[in-house]
Each structure stands twice: as structure tokens, then as C-alpha cells.
Amino acid sequence: MELFNVYPLFDVEPVKGEGSYVIDKNGQRYLDLYGGHAVISIGHSHPHYVTLVSAQVEKLGFYSNSIQNPMQKELARKLGEISGFPDYSLFLCNTGAEANENALKLASFKTGKSKIVSFKNSFHGRTSAAVVVTDNPKIKAPINFRNDVVFLEINDLGAVEKELATGDVAAVMIEGIQGIGGIRIPDPEFLRGIRELCTKYQSIFIIDEVQSGYGRSGKFFAFQYADVRPDLITVAKGMGNGFPIGGVLISPDFEPKFGMLGTTFGGNYLACAAGIAVLDVIKSQKLIHNAEEVGNYLIRELAKIEQIKEVRGLGLMIGLEFEGDISDLRKKLLYEKKIFTGVSGNNIIRLLPPLSLKKEQATIFIEKLRETLAELS
Ligand SMILES: Cc1ncc(COP(=O)(O)O)c(C=O)c1O
């Protein structure tokens, strides 16, 4: 059987990971400024992570959500504590799209409404409700087009109020920092404004922190720069450092009912072991602080490179916008300089490295990038 061919692939076969490096089958090391698409939070093969996940698989890998699993409670407690949302409750699932799907359902259950306000250039996933609120017609099948979603310009609070004032809106959904859309940060006043409007018009405020959360921005959640409290927060990617796990943090205003949400695999023992290890390491190695410090250094130094049109980002979630197409630049960085980077559109490089990236490794990237740009000019 062949694989269903939906991914354009680079000609690299990684077989091992160590901190901020991946190593291919020929023993070649690559500096990882992509983190497997913002997933590697604590670094590849972190010893504490390897120990917890390995020990768990030896004991018990899976049962179901119909028995007592204290690891889920431990994960929820640690997440509540480190994020500053100890009074919220946690629903565990497996992916970012699933987290958003459940958040949208909760908003609709609670308000009895179905209209959603989303934003231009947003990405929330590919499953049915998540793709409906994603601003990319190319990844929607005919069943995914609905007319009860509007895509507004980010930072246009007047447009948000106009929609909410109709009284029909179940939720406003926004990314903490737009990732796939090109590292675009909503203004703090805009987020605070949405908070007020959602309260005023009885709509649910959902912030998608699937990519920007878990310390990546230099705060646990990117929206914490705006000091707001959304009703629902979705997480995934960095949560398991590669083990599939996602979650919805749910404000105390929501009342659970048996059967309201559910999943077979969500919250399984291995996912919990991975999730607990990630939070332990983020805390003990002060990785949020590291993301802020190394991120600020990168942003400052990259802004000095004249070929870059604009540098945007917070912490270790950084976009480098160029005038023209960057595919040759990325290929050269990968194949010649041995550095993985991410992309957005055809002219934005996205940096999403492990939160444990060291300043020396950031310096290597800056030097190699300068070198490559000089070679290409
Ligand atoms: C902001 C955001 N939300 C949701 C998703 C979907 O996550 P997943 O691919 O785990 O379903 C992504 C994935 O890139 C994302 O960046």
C-alpha cells in the first residue's frame, strides 16, 4: 500500500533528536528552529520525559475514560498552577483541531447559538467545526462551508461589536498569536475589548493557544500580555512534546454534564505521562523565561538584518517577512547550513524552536542566515 500523498516532503530522514538538534540516518545534525511545527517544547528526547513515558508504557499504556486515572488530575493541577488558571477545569483530547472542536461545541451548548466570529488569516484546524472557522477556502470541502461564520479584520473592534450586537453570536474565536497566518499579534486592547463585548452580549470568548501557548511567547499563554481571561482556552502542540495530546481549559461558568463531551483516547496514561513531564521541565528549567530571553535576543538581532522586511513575534514564536519568495532560502538553510525553519505563505519564515534553545544556538542561526542571504544576493 502507498501512502496517501498529501505532504510535500524534504529529502531528510531524521532518526534521533537531542535537545535543539535532530540527527538524520547518516548522522548529520540539524539545528531545529521549527520544533516539528511548534510541537517540541522541552527539547527532543529530554531525559525526564523519556523516563516518565517509558516507565508508564511498562506499567499501563491505556485503559478508558470510565475508570479512575489520577494522572489526569495531576496534569490538570499542574497545568492550572503554572498557567495561572487554577480555577478552570480541563477537558483532555488528542489534537489542536479536536480541542477547538470541543471549545466551539461548549460555546454553542452554553449559549444555544451557532454563529461564530473568526478572523482573517486564522487557522484553527481541519476537522469540521474547526475548519469552518479557518480562513482558508482551499482546505474546505463543500460540507465545510457555512454561512454562520464571519471573518473580520484582526484589531477591528468596531466590526466585532457590530456582529455581537445582533445577539446571534455563540463565540468569538482568535489565536493568541496567529501562527500559520504569518505571526500576527492581536493588540492587547483588542483582546480586552473582545472580553468586554463578549460579556456584554453573552457570547463566549475562545482563545486558541494551540501554537502560541505553553510558554512559547515568553508567557504561558500569549494572551497574558493583554491580561485577559477568556472563557475557553485551547492547547495542544507543545503540551506533549510530540506525544499527541490537546485540551480545553474551561472557565468555572460552565457546568459539565455526563456525556456532554467525550473521547476514547483523550487523557490516556501515556499522554498524561508526556504532559506531566513537559510541565515539570518547563517549571524546573524555567523555560518560559528562557523563551522570553532567547526570543528577545533573536528578535533584536534579526531586526538588524537589512534583507528582512519585518520581524514580528514574541518569545520563541517569530516571523521573518521578506519581500520575495523564500523557498530557495529555506532549502539552502536546510540542505547546506543544516537548519530547519518553518514557513508561512511564500515570503515568511517562521521560527518555532524548542523553548530550551540556547543563546549560542540562536547566534549560530543568525550567522548562518546572514551568510545564506549574502550568498543568494
Ligand atoms: C493555532 C492552531 N490551532 C489549531 C491547529 C490544529 O492543530 P492539529 O493539527 O493538532 O489539529 C493548529 C495547527 O497548526 C494551529 O496552529
PDBQT file of the ligand as one rigid body, heavy atoms in Angstrom, charges set to zero:
ROOT
HETATM    1  C1  LIG A 401      -3.470  27.866  16.044  1.00  0.00    +0.000 C 
HETATM    2  C2  LIG A 401      -3.738  26.455  15.653  1.00  0.00    +0.000 A 
HETATM    3  N1  LIG A 401      -4.900  25.899  16.004  1.00  0.00    +0.000 NA
HETATM    4  C3  LIG A 401      -5.188  24.617  15.689  1.00  0.00    +0.000 A 
HETATM    5  C4  LIG A 401      -4.312  23.833  14.993  1.00  0.00    +0.000 A 
HETATM    6  C5  LIG A 401      -4.654  22.425  14.638  1.00  0.00    +0.000 C 
HETATM    7  O1  LIG A 401      -3.928  21.535  15.405  1.00  0.00    +0.000 OA
HETATM    8  P1  LIG A 401      -3.819  19.980  14.977  1.00  0.00    +0.000 P 
HETATM    9  O2  LIG A 401      -3.023  19.922  13.721  1.00  0.00    +0.000 OA
HETATM   10  O3  LIG A 401      -3.163  19.334  16.165  1.00  0.00    +0.000 OA
HETATM   11  O4  LIG A 401      -5.217  19.504  14.778  1.00  0.00    +0.000 OA
HETATM   12  C6  LIG A 401      -3.066  24.379  14.590  1.00  0.00    +0.000 A 
HETATM   13  C7  LIG A 401      -2.097  23.567  13.825  1.00  0.00    +0.000 C 
HETATM   14  O5  LIG A 401      -1.170  24.039  13.229  1.00  0.00    +0.000 OA
HETATM   15  C8  LIG A 401      -2.781  25.724  14.932  1.00  0.00    +0.000 A 
HETATM   16  O6  LIG A 401      -1.628  26.299  14.570  1.00  0.00    +0.000 OA
ENDROOT
TORSDOF 0
